[in-house]
């Protein structure tokens, strides 16, 4: 699972406080998804709680953050390299 922190969001142009809020929201979503999966899957090894259920943990799953902000990090990296979806800038 790929993760991002608030510094990754600051690097693409979000203000620091907004970046921290996005990470906080993504962590809440990750915890909810973990709890739903734990209830539905009776055969898996049970963990006590989600690894993202920790206020001091400053990372969140990359796919959830991408859904929240509506931008893919791979598209952003392409822009930094001078390409947007195989087109030169």
Secondary structure, 3 states (H helix, E strand, C coil): CCEEEHHHHHHCCCCHHHHHHHHHHHHHHHHHHHHHHHHHCCCCCCCCCCCCCCCCCCEEEHHHHHHHHCCCHHHHHHHHCCEECCEEC
